[in-house]
Amino acid sequence: MNKKQFCLVAGAIFAVVAVVHLLRIALDWPVVIDGWAAPIWLSWLAVIGAAGLSAFGLRLAARR
């Protein structure tokens, strides 16, 4: 796998993660880890982070 393919795959995976977090927010899906209920605001942070990493990876893939 070359650098362009890696950046493209990583960008696509982060885009999927961002979409899943948006779905969690929109559909109010609960996330419970060992009895701890993750708050919705945590998904907002994850959307911002995953979308940023996705944009960065896809931009790098387009440049190469």
A tleap script that builds the chain and sets N, CA, C and O, in Angstrom:
source leaprc.protein.ff14SB
mol = sequence {
  NMET ASN LYS LYS GLN PHE CYS LEU VAL ALA
  GLY ALA ILE PHE ALA VAL VAL ALA VAL VAL
  HIE LEU LEU ARG ILE ALA LEU ASP TRP PRO
  VAL VAL ILE ASP GLY TRP ALA ALA PRO ILE
  TRP LEU SER TRP LEU ALA VAL ILE GLY ALA
  ALA GLY LEU SER ALA PHE GLY LEU ARG LEU
  ALA ALA ARG CARG
}
set mol.1.N position { 0.855 -1.173 0.000 }
set mol.1.CA position { 0.000 0.000 0.000 }
set mol.1.C position { 0.900 1.235 0.000 }
set mol.1.O position { 1.798 1.356 0.833 }
set mol.2.N position { 0.655 2.141 -0.932 }
set mol.2.CA position { 1.457 3.362 -0.964 }
set mol.2.C position { 0.806 4.456 -0.105 }
set mol.2.O position { -0.271 4.269 0.460 }
set mol.3.N position { 1.490 5.594 -0.026 }
set mol.3.CA position { 1.019 6.667 0.860 }
set mol.3.C position { -0.338 7.222 0.436 }
set mol.3.O position { -1.170 7.555 1.281 }
set mol.4.N position { -0.558 7.320 -0.869 }
set mol.4.CA position { -1.830 7.864 -1.346 }
set mol.4.C position { -2.988 6.946 -0.955 }
set mol.4.O position { -4.027 7.417 -0.493 }
set mol.5.N position { -2.811 5.647 -1.138 }
set mol.5.CA position { -3.861 4.696 -0.774 }
set mol.5.C position { -4.114 4.719 0.735 }
set mol.5.O position { -5.260 4.669 1.182 }
set mol.6.N position { -3.032 4.796 1.512 }
set mol.6.CA position { -3.185 4.836 2.965 }
set mol.6.C position { -3.984 6.065 3.393 }
set mol.6.O position { -4.903 5.956 4.204 }
set mol.7.N position { -3.641 7.222 2.856 }
set mol.7.CA position { -4.350 8.460 3.219 }
set mol.7.C position { -5.814 8.383 2.813 }
set mol.7.O position { -6.687 8.858 3.539 }
set mol.8.N position { -6.088 7.789 1.656 }
set mol.8.CA position { -7.460 7.650 1.184 }
set mol.8.C position { -8.265 6.721 2.089 }
set mol.8.O position { -9.395 7.041 2.458 }
set mol.9.N position { -7.691 5.576 2.447 }
set mol.9.CA position { -8.394 4.622 3.316 }
set mol.9.C position { -8.597 5.214 4.706 }
set mol.9.O position { -9.684 5.104 5.274 }
set mol.10.N position { -7.565 5.837 5.256 }
set mol.10.CA position { -7.691 6.438 6.587 }
set mol.10.C position { -8.744 7.546 6.579 }
set mol.10.O position { -9.551 7.640 7.504 }
set mol.11.N position { -8.740 8.383 5.542 }
set mol.11.CA position { -9.737 9.447 5.438 }
set mol.11.C position { -11.147 8.899 5.348 }
set mol.11.O position { -12.071 9.454 5.943 }
set mol.12.N position { -11.321 7.805 4.604 }
set mol.12.CA position { -12.650 7.199 4.477 }
set mol.12.C position { -13.110 6.587 5.802 }
set mol.12.O position { -14.281 6.700 6.165 }
set mol.13.N position { -12.197 5.945 6.518 }
set mol.13.CA position { -12.558 5.349 7.805 }
set mol.13.C position { -12.962 6.433 8.806 }
set mol.13.O position { -13.951 6.279 9.521 }
set mol.14.N position { -12.208 7.515 8.857 }
set mol.14.CA position { -12.564 8.602 9.770 }
set mol.14.C position { -13.888 9.253 9.362 }
set mol.14.O position { -14.635 9.711 10.226 }
set mol.15.N position { -14.188 9.302 8.074 }
set mol.15.CA position { -15.478 9.838 7.627 }
set mol.15.C position { -16.626 8.959 8.120 }
set mol.15.O position { -17.661 9.467 8.550 }
set mol.16.N position { -16.442 7.644 8.057 }
set mol.16.CA position { -17.469 6.719 8.551 }
set mol.16.C position { -17.661 6.896 10.057 }
set mol.16.O position { -18.793 6.890 10.540 }
set mol.17.N position { -16.581 7.050 10.792 }
set mol.17.CA position { -16.672 7.269 12.241 }
set mol.17.C position { -17.447 8.549 12.538 }
set mol.17.O position { -18.290 8.575 13.435 }
set mol.18.N position { -17.162 9.608 11.787 }
set mol.18.CA position { -17.881 10.871 11.995 }
set mol.18.C position { -19.373 10.708 11.715 }
set mol.18.O position { -20.204 11.236 12.454 }
set mol.19.N position { -19.714 9.986 10.661 }
set mol.19.CA position { -21.126 9.778 10.316 }
set mol.19.C position { -21.832 8.947 11.393 }
set mol.19.O position { -22.978 9.230 11.742 }
set mol.20.N position { -21.156 7.932 11.916 }
set mol.20.CA position { -21.765 7.111 12.967 }
set mol.20.C position { -22.009 7.949 14.221 }
set mol.20.O position { -23.036 7.780 14.879 }
set mol.21.N position { -21.100 8.834 14.558 }
set mol.21.CA position { -21.327 9.708 15.715 }
set mol.21.C position { -22.466 10.685 15.452 }
set mol.21.O position { -23.239 10.992 16.359 }
set mol.22.N position { -22.576 11.173 14.226 }
set mol.22.CA position { -23.721 12.032 13.896 }
set mol.22.C position { -25.037 11.261 14.010 }
set mol.22.O position { -26.041 11.798 14.477 }
set mol.23.N position { -25.023 10.004 13.581 }
set mol.23.CA position { -26.224 9.177 13.732 }
set mol.23.C position { -26.562 8.968 15.207 }
set mol.23.O position { -27.732 8.990 15.589 }
set mol.24.N position { -25.543 8.767 16.029 }
set mol.24.CA position { -25.783 8.615 17.465 }
set mol.24.C position { -26.447 9.864 18.037 }
set mol.24.O position { -27.360 9.775 18.858 }
set mol.25.N position { -25.978 11.019 17.597 }
set mol.25.CA position { -26.558 12.275 18.078 }
set mol.25.C position { -28.001 12.423 17.591 }
set mol.25.O position { -28.897 12.750 18.370 }
set mol.26.N position { -28.216 12.178 16.289 }
set mol.26.CA position { -29.542 12.384 15.702 }
set mol.26.C position { -30.573 11.387 16.221 }
set mol.26.O position { -31.729 11.746 16.443 }
set mol.27.N position { -30.157 10.137 16.415 }
set mol.27.CA position { -31.101 9.096 16.824 }
set mol.27.C position { -31.077 8.826 18.327 }
set mol.27.O position { -31.788 7.952 18.822 }
set mol.28.N position { -30.254 9.584 19.041 }
set mol.28.CA position { -30.161 9.487 20.503 }
set mol.28.C position { -29.837 8.067 20.970 }
set mol.28.O position { -30.461 7.549 21.896 }
set mol.29.N position { -28.856 7.451 20.316 }
set mol.29.CA position { -28.413 6.121 20.708 }
set mol.29.C position { -27.618 6.204 22.002 }
set mol.29.O position { -26.717 7.034 22.125 }
set mol.30.N position { -27.943 5.350 22.966 }
set mol.30.CA position { -27.154 5.344 24.208 }
set mol.30.C position { -25.864 4.536 24.024 }
set mol.30.O position { -25.837 3.553 23.284 }
set mol.31.N position { -24.816 4.958 24.694 }
set mol.31.CA position { -23.562 4.215 24.730 }
set mol.31.C position { -23.201 4.048 26.200 }
set mol.31.O position { -22.991 5.026 26.918 }
set mol.32.N position { -23.134 2.795 26.634 }
set mol.32.CA position { -22.810 2.485 28.024 }
set mol.32.C position { -21.577 1.596 28.033 }
set mol.32.O position { -21.559 0.527 27.423 }
set mol.33.N position { -20.554 2.053 28.733 }
set mol.33.CA position { -19.302 1.311 28.845 }
set mol.33.C position { -19.081 0.993 30.318 }
set mol.33.O position { -18.805 1.885 31.120 }
set mol.34.N position { -19.205 -0.280 30.665 }
set mol.34.CA position { -18.999 -0.742 32.040 }
set mol.34.C position { -19.830 0.059 33.049 }
set mol.34.O position { -19.347 0.430 34.119 }
set mol.35.N position { -21.086 0.316 32.685 }
set mol.35.CA position { -21.977 1.039 33.585 }
set mol.35.C position { -21.931 2.555 33.454 }
set mol.35.O position { -22.762 3.244 34.045 }
set mol.36.N position { -20.989 3.085 32.702 }
set mol.36.CA position { -20.866 4.529 32.516 }
set mol.36.C position { -21.555 4.932 31.219 }
set mol.36.O position { -21.199 4.441 30.148 }
set mol.37.N position { -22.523 5.810 31.308 }
set mol.37.CA position { -23.244 6.282 30.132 }
set mol.37.C position { -22.489 7.468 29.528 }
set mol.37.O position { -22.346 8.514 30.161 }
set mol.38.N position { -22.012 7.290 28.306 }
set mol.38.CA position { -21.272 8.355 27.626 }
set mol.38.C position { -22.243 9.469 27.232 }
set mol.38.O position { -23.271 9.196 26.612 }
set mol.39.N position { -21.931 10.719 27.582 }
set mol.39.CA position { -22.829 11.822 27.243 }
set mol.39.C position { -22.787 12.151 25.746 }
set mol.39.O position { -21.817 11.848 25.051 }
set mol.40.N position { -23.850 12.769 25.283 }
set mol.40.CA position { -23.955 13.126 23.867 }
set mol.40.C position { -22.877 14.136 23.466 }
set mol.40.O position { -22.378 14.089 22.341 }
set mol.41.N position { -22.514 15.044 24.368 }
set mol.41.CA position { -21.513 16.055 24.016 }
set mol.41.C position { -20.182 15.417 23.639 }
set mol.41.O position { -19.390 16.005 22.903 }
set mol.42.N position { -19.941 14.220 24.143 }
set mol.42.CA position { -18.712 13.523 23.785 }
set mol.42.C position { -18.716 13.134 22.303 }
set mol.42.O position { -17.671 13.127 21.652 }
set mol.43.N position { -19.886 12.816 21.790 }
set mol.43.CA position { -19.996 12.507 20.358 }
set mol.43.C position { -19.777 13.752 19.504 }
set mol.43.O position { -19.249 13.657 18.396 }
set mol.44.N position { -20.178 14.920 20.010 }
set mol.44.CA position { -19.911 16.154 19.262 }
set mol.44.C position { -18.404 16.361 19.123 }
set mol.44.O position { -17.925 16.752 18.059 }
set mol.45.N position { -17.665 16.104 20.184 }
set mol.45.CA position { -16.200 16.215 20.102 }
set mol.45.C position { -15.629 15.188 19.126 }
set mol.45.O position { -14.709 15.485 18.363 }
set mol.46.N position { -16.184 13.983 19.159 }
set mol.46.CA position { -15.715 12.937 18.257 }
set mol.46.C position { -16.017 13.282 16.802 }
set mol.46.O position { -15.209 12.996 15.919 }
set mol.47.N position { -17.172 13.892 16.544 }
set mol.47.CA position { -17.512 14.307 15.171 }
set mol.47.C position { -16.495 15.332 14.667 }
set mol.47.O position { -15.999 15.228 13.545 }
set mol.48.N position { -16.197 16.306 15.495 }
set mol.48.CA position { -15.242 17.349 15.095 }
set mol.48.C position { -13.870 16.737 14.825 }
set mol.48.O position { -13.237 17.035 13.812 }
set mol.49.N position { -13.420 15.884 15.733 }
set mol.49.CA position { -12.105 15.266 15.562 }
set mol.49.C position { -12.040 14.339 14.362 }
set mol.49.O position { -11.102 14.418 13.569 }
set mol.50.N position { -13.022 13.462 14.221 }
set mol.50.CA position { -13.019 12.502 13.113 }
set mol.50.C position { -13.189 13.201 11.765 }
set mol.50.O position { -12.548 12.821 10.785 }
set mol.51.N position { -14.038 14.210 11.712 }
set mol.51.CA position { -14.223 14.943 10.454 }
set mol.51.C position { -12.950 15.694 10.076 }
set mol.51.O position { -12.592 15.761 8.900 }
set mol.52.N position { -12.279 16.252 11.057 }
set mol.52.CA position { -11.017 16.939 10.776 }
set mol.52.C position { -9.954 15.988 10.264 }
set mol.52.O position { -9.260 16.293 9.294 }
set mol.53.N position { -9.821 14.836 10.909 }
set mol.53.CA position { -8.841 13.853 10.456 }
set mol.53.C position { -9.204 13.301 9.075 }
set mol.53.O position { -8.323 13.033 8.258 }
set mol.54.N position { -10.485 13.135 8.823 }
set mol.54.CA position { -10.930 12.670 7.507 }
set mol.54.C position { -10.578 13.688 6.424 }
set mol.54.O position { -10.052 13.325 5.371 }
set mol.55.N position { -10.867 14.945 6.682 }
set mol.55.CA position { -10.555 15.992 5.701 }
set mol.55.C position { -9.048 16.059 5.451 }
set mol.55.O position { -8.611 16.215 4.310 }
set mol.56.N position { -8.265 15.942 6.508 }
set mol.56.CA position { -6.812 15.987 6.379 }
set mol.56.C position { -6.303 14.814 5.534 }
set mol.56.O position { -5.481 14.999 4.637 }
set mol.57.N position { -6.796 13.611 5.827 }
set mol.57.CA position { -6.369 12.427 5.076 }
set mol.57.C position { -6.782 12.488 3.616 }
set mol.57.O position { -5.991 12.160 2.732 }
set mol.58.N position { -8.011 12.905 3.357 }
set mol.58.CA position { -8.486 12.986 1.980 }
set mol.58.C position { -7.774 14.083 1.202 }
set mol.58.O position { -7.526 13.937 0.005 }
set mol.59.N position { -7.447 15.173 1.872 }
set mol.59.CA position { -6.699 16.237 1.222 }
set mol.59.C position { -5.286 15.773 0.858 }
set mol.59.O position { -4.781 16.083 -0.221 }
set mol.60.N position { -4.660 15.031 1.764 }
set mol.60.CA position { -3.334 14.480 1.461 }
set mol.60.C position { -3.389 13.495 0.322 }
set mol.60.O position { -2.495 13.476 -0.523 }
set mol.61.N position { -4.431 12.669 0.282 }
set mol.61.CA position { -4.576 11.688 -0.796 }
set mol.61.C position { -4.771 12.377 -2.145 }
set mol.61.O position { -4.298 11.886 -3.170 }
set mol.62.N position { -5.461 13.501 -2.145 }
set mol.62.CA position { -5.702 14.212 -3.400 }
set mol.62.C position { -4.436 14.908 -3.912 }
set mol.62.O position { -4.271 15.113 -5.114 }
set mol.63.N position { -3.554 15.263 -2.986 }
set mol.63.CA position { -2.322 15.964 -3.361 }
set mol.63.C position { -1.284 15.046 -3.980 }
set mol.63.O position { -0.497 15.483 -4.820 }
set mol.64.N position { -1.269 13.807 -3.588 }
set mol.64.CA position { -0.205 12.881 -4.021 }
set mol.64.C position { -0.494 12.297 -5.374 }
set mol.64.O position { 0.295 11.502 -5.885 }
savepdb mol mol.pdb
quit
